[in-house]
Amino acid sequence: MADVFLSHARKDLAIARLIAEHVEKQGRTVFWDASLRAGQDFSEVLLEELDSAKCAVVLWSSAACASGWVRDEAARAKERGILVPILIEDAVIPLGFGHLHTESLVGWTGSASDERLQRILDAVAAIAPKARPSRKNSATSASGDAGRITPGAAASRPRTAVVTASSRAGVASPKAAHLEQILRLHASSPKARGRAVDEYCAQRGDPRFRPDGWFLPADPMLGFIEIPAGPFTMGSDKRRDKKALDDELRAHPVTLPAFFIARFPVTVAQFRAYVEDAGVTPGDADCLRGVANYPVANVSWHEALAYCDWLARKLGEWAWTPEALARGLRPTRKGDRPWRVTLASEAEWEKAARGTDGRVYPWEGPADPNKANYDRTGIGGTSAVGCFPGGASRYGVEELSGNVWEWTRSPWRAYPYEPGRDRENLKAGEGDSRVVRGGAFDDDDGLVRAACRFGYRPHYRYSDIGCRVVVSPIFSDL
């Protein structure tokens, strides 16, 4: 096994080769794409090398920031506290890594005398010391690194604290990471990818979810992703989106506080955990007859909201609730109101899907049947959550287009959207339709756009409507 794992986008192969050579000159072995031998299982080797490496160097470029592979490798390295991030071109570093000190090699010509390269080599040496350092060299390293912020070290807390925080909520297992690799590498089409996931999980279970945590995702944040505070553009402009419907008009700015949204829609296993624990009888038994890791469907708006209220109680009491969520759910300052586990508002849902650049789909570019489960994908029904990682929004939220429509907590109202009690009224009557978003497996590419909206009566249940939860500071007193 190599001392250093080097993660990079394929287009950055040249600079990766140079950095690998410089690290190896310091007496450390490096694993990167060029280390693979013919016939090796790519995903298994990557996972094994990443989990055994003493240090992981990630090269951030525009291509790397957009790569699910690189983001996953960086996240796992961050969980282990071994990440050394390097910026090699002007790019926006993915969310979750911005608080780490990142060394810039923008404009680097490959020179060994560049002091920025030396700082990087020092950072690698601090995390991955040689196997048998001399006593003299060890003393020099200890004194030379005193007070230095190395790339990858959080300025506000030591690396050990990052590891501890991750372990509290549960770090993804090697099997879970292997399944993520299968999603990206072992199938070239949505149908084949879905079959591969179904076969894997039928034999071994789905390691991405925690049986001891109500089948929430087995990552440090239990699958919740923070959406930052600030404005975004809500609604459509027919000059930019020819498929825009009149109910989406007009495009207008909306400002929201920060909130957390689930990475995936609520699954059958998650909803079953609620039904069994709360001792309730669902209105349609078919909602529990699906595959465990498929999105739950055939649930009414009221049932979806009841699930949210139950989950709020569980997370509010649980000792292993991630600190970032616990702070909102269990405020300690007098006068602070607890955040709520609930369905996303229309605005929260749309910001999570579109980001701040007004994109038509959660991903950049046109409709793509390899990025969402809709009619052109050809599956003909729902699919296991997470089978379309290429369709994630800029924040990393998945399945926002296709698979199932998702209930929001917002009553149906005309635009413009003005955040307030009328848009958050959880006690509106049965005659008030509730907004659904996202489109489903049997809809065309116009209905799976991120701005598309429809309304249904809250007691309706359909085989293509599910739900997704948020942890939000927005309240309803009505």
N, C-alpha and C positions, 0 to 999 in steps of 0.2 A: 504494500500500500504506500502511496506517495505522501510526503509531508504536506504538500500544498495542492489544493484543488483550484484550478483556474476556470472560471465561468465567463463565457463571452458569447456574443452573437456571431453567426457564421461569417458575416461580412467583415468582422474585426479580426479575422484570422492572422493577418500580418502583424498587427501590434501585439496580439496575444503571444505569437511566437517569440517576439523580441523580449517581452516581459518574462516569459518562461525561461529563456536563455539566461537572463540576468539573475533570476532567482536561483537557477541551477548552479551558476558560478559561485553562489554563496554557500554551496554545499548542501542544498536541499533538493529533494526530488519533487517533481511537479507532474500532476495528472491533468491532461486536457485532451481535446478531441484526437490529437495526433497520437495519443498513447493507446488508443483502441486497436485491438488485433482483429483480423478477419474472423467472422464466426461468433464473436462475443455478443451476448445479449446487451444491447446498448443501455437500456433503462436499468437493468440490474447492476451493471458495472458502475454506472454513474452513481447510483444510490449507495453502493458499497464504498466507493472511493470517497464520496462526500461525507459519509458518516464516520469514516476512519481518519480523515485528514485532520491535521493539527491546525490548519489555517485555510481559509477559502478567500481567494482574491476574485472580486467581481468587477468586470469592466463595463461601466455604464455608458452606453451610446444610445442614440434614438432607437436603433434596431433592438438593442438589448432591453431597453425599457419596455418595448412592445412585445418582447418574447416571454411567453408563459414559462418556458424552460428556465430562463435566466432569473426571472422573478421568484420562481419556486426554489431554485438553488440558493439564491440570496436569502430568502426567508428562512430556509433550514439552517444556513450558516449563522444567521442572526440569532436564531433560537439557541444554537450551541455556543454563542459568544465568540465565534472565530472569524467573523467577517472583516475583510479589509476592502472597502469599496473605493473604486478609482473612476473618476470621470474622464473619459477620453475624447469627448466632443460635447459641445453645448447641447444639453438635453435636460428635460424635466425628470428628475429622479422620481420613481414611483412612490406613492404614499406608503408610509410605514418605514421609510429609510431616510427621510429628510432630516431627522434629528441626529443622525450619525455624522461625525466628521468624515468628510470625503475628500481625499487628495485629488487635485486636478492634474491631469497629464495632457490637457488640451494643447495642441500645437507641438507636442513632443516629437522630436526627429529621430529618436532612438539612441541618443547620446548617453553613454554611461556616466558622463560627468554632470549631467543635469541633477541639481540638488533635489528636485522633486522626486526623481527616481530613488535617490538615496533615502529619502524619508519613507518611501514606500517599502524599500528593502528593510529598513530599521523596524517598521511596523510588523512586517512578516516575521522578522527575527524575534520580536518581543512576544508574539503569539506562538510561534513554532520554533523554539530553540533547537539547536542541533542535538542529535541524540547523545553525544558525549562531549559537551563543551569543556574546554580547559577551565581551571579555577580562575585564571587571569581573565579570560574572555567573559566568564560569567559575571565577575565583579565589574568589568567595564560596561557590560550591557546594563546591569542594574543601575549603575550611577548615571549612565548616559541617557537613560529613558526617564529619569525622574522628572515629573512635572510636565511631560510631553503628552499632548493629545494625539494618539495614533489614529489613523483612519479606521473607522468602524466603532470607535469607542464613543458611547453616549456622553456628551459633555455634562449632563446633569446627574448621572449615576453610573457606578462602576459596572463592568461587564458581568460580574457575578450576580448583580441585582436583576439584569435582564434575563439570565438563565432561570433564576428563582421565580420571577413573575411568569415565565413561560410554563414552568413545571406545575405551578398552581392550577392552571386551567387545563393542562394536558397537552403535551407536545405530540404532533402527528407521528405515528409509528412508522417504522421502515416499510411495513406492508402498505400503509396508506400512501406513502410517497411512491411506492412501486405502482400502485393503482393509478396515481396521477400520471406516471410515465406512460402507462398503457393507454390512457386517454389520448396522449399526444403523439405517441409513436407507433403503436401496434395496429393501427387501422387507418386506412386512407379515405374512408367514407363514413358518413354519419351512421348508416345502418350497421356496418361492420364494427364501428367503434362501440355502438350500443350493445351489440351481441357480445363483444369481448368483455365489456363491463359486467353484463348480466351473467356470463359464464363464470367469471372470476368470483363475483359476489355469491353466486349460488353454491360454489364449492367452499369458500372461505369466509363468507359474510362480508359486509362492507366495512373495512377498517377505518374509513374516513369519519365514522360517527361513533359516539360514546354510548354504549349501553348503560353505563353508570351515570350518565348525564342526560337522560331523556332523549337519547339519540340525536343530540345536537352535535355539530361538527367537532371532531377531535383536534382542534387547533387552539392556540393560546387565548383566542377571543371567542371561543365557542361558535365560530362562524359569523360573528358580527363585525361589520366593516364600518369604520367611521366616515361619514360624509361631512366635510368641513363646512363651517358657517360661511355665509356670504350670498351674493346674488347669483342668479342664473336666468337664462331666457326660457320662459315657459310658453307653450303654444306653438303654432305653425305660421309660416309665411309661404303662400302658394308660389311665390317667385322662386323660392329655394326648394320647396317640396311639392312636386306636382300632384302627389297623392293626398295632400292635406284635405281634411274634411272641414266643413263649415263650423262644426262644433269645436274645432281646435283653434279657431281664429279669435283673436289675433295674437301674434308673438308679443310678449310683454315681460318686463323684468319682475322677478319675485325674489325676495330676500328671506332666507331661513337661518335659524340657529343650527349649530352642529347637532347631529344625531347619528345613531348607529342603525344599520339595516342588515338583515340576514343575507348571507351570501347566496343562499338557495331558497326556493319556496319551501313551505312546510311539507314534510314528507309523510307518507303513510305511517311509518314507524313513530315519528314524533307525535302525530295526532292520536295514534293508538295508545301511546304512553299516557296522554292526557285522559282519554276515555277510561282506561283501566284504573288510573290513580284517582280520578274524580268520581268514578262510579256513575258516569252518565251514559245515556243511550242515544247514539246519533240518530238524526232524523232519517238518514238513508244508510243502511248497513253496508252498501256498496263502497262507502268511503274507506272502509277498513279491509276490503278484499283485494286491494292492489298490492303490487310488489313493495317491500318495505322502503326501498330507497327511491321510489317514484313519488312525484308530488301528489299530495292528497287532493281529491276532487269530490264532487257531490256533497259539499258542505255549504251551508247557508252563511250569510254574513254574520248572523247572530252566533252561530257555532264557531266561526273563525275568531270572533271577538272574545268568546268565552275561553277558547284555547289561549289567547294572549293573556287574559286575566289570570288564568291558572299558571302560566309560565312566569308571570310577574311575581306571583307568590313564591314559586320554587326558587327563582334566582334571588329573590330578596332574602331568603332564609339560608341559602346554600353557602357553605364556607369557601367553596372553590370558585365562586363567581368571579370573573376577571375584575381586577381593581377598577379599571376604567368604567365598567358597567356598574359595579357596586357603589361607586361614588355617587352616581346619579340615582340609583334605586334606593340607597340608604343614606341620604344626606345627613351630615353631622352638625351643620351650622343652623342655629335657630332661625326660623323663618323661611328656610329653603324648602321648596316643595319637591317631593320625589318625582323622578322621571317615570314615564309609563311605558310598559310593554304593550304594544297595541299594533293595529294595522297601520301601514303607512298612509299619510294623507296623499292626495293627488300630487301635491307639489313635491313632497319628499320622494315619492316614487319616481316622478319624472326627473328630478335632479340626479338621483342615483343612477338613472338610466342614461341621461344625456350629458351630464357634466355641465360645464360652463361654455361650451363652444357650439351649442345648438345643433348637435348632430342629429341625423334622422333616425339612425339605429343606435343601439348601445355601443357598437363598434364603429370605427371610422369607415366610410365608404358605403356602397350600395347594399341592397339585400343579398344575402349569401346563405344558401341552404346548408352549408357546412358550419354555420355559426349559430343556428337556431333550429328548433324543431317546429317547422310549419309545413304547409301543404307540399311545397316543392322539395322538401327534404325526403318525403316518401316513406316515413316510418308508419304513418297511419294511426298513431295513438301516442300516448305519453311515453316518456323515456326516463331512465334513471337521471336524477339531477347530477349536474357536473359533466355531462357528456359533450358539452359544447363550450369548452374553455376559451376557444377563439372568439366567442361572442360576448365575452365579459365586457362590462362598461369600463370606462377609464379608471374607476375606483376598484375594479376587481369583482363587482357584483355580477353574478351569473344568472342565466335563465330569465332575464327580464323580457326577452322577446321569445314568443312561442312556448311550447309545452302546455301550459295552462294559463288562462286569464287569472288575474289576481285581484281579489277584493281589496279596495282601499277603504279607509274610514270616512271619506268625504262624501257628503250628499251631492247629488247631481245638481250643478249650478252652471249658469253661463259664464263665459269669460268676460272681463279679466278676473283672474284669481286673486283674491285679496285675503291673505292669511287672517284668520280670526275665528270667532266662535261659530259663525254660520257655516264655515268650511270644516269645522271639527265637531259638529253636533252629533254626538253618539246617541242621542235620545230622540232624534227625528223619527217621525212616525213611519208606519209600514208603507204609507203612500209615497214616501220619499225614496227614490231610487238611490242606490249607492254606486259609486264609480268603480268600474273594473278596468284594469290596464294590462297590456302586454301581448294580447293575442294568444292563440293556442295552436296545437298541432294540426288542426284542420282548416286554418285560416290562411289567406293569401298574404303576400308581402306588404300589402297596404295596411293590413290590420295588425301586423306585428311591429309597426313603427313605434318609436318611443313616445310620440305625442298623441297617438290614437287613444280615444276614450269612448267608453260606452257605459250605460247605466242599467242596473237590474234591481228589481225589488229585493229587499234584504232577506226575504224568506225563500227565494229561489235556490234550487240546487241543480247543478248541471255537471255532466261528466268532463267538461273542459274548463271548469272554474275552480281554482284553489285559492291559496293565500300566502302571504309573506309577512313577517313581523318586523317591527322597528322598536328600538329603545329611544324614546323621544322626550324632550322637555316640554312639548306642546300639550296643553291640557284642554279638557272640555268640562265646563261647569253646567252644561245644559242637560 
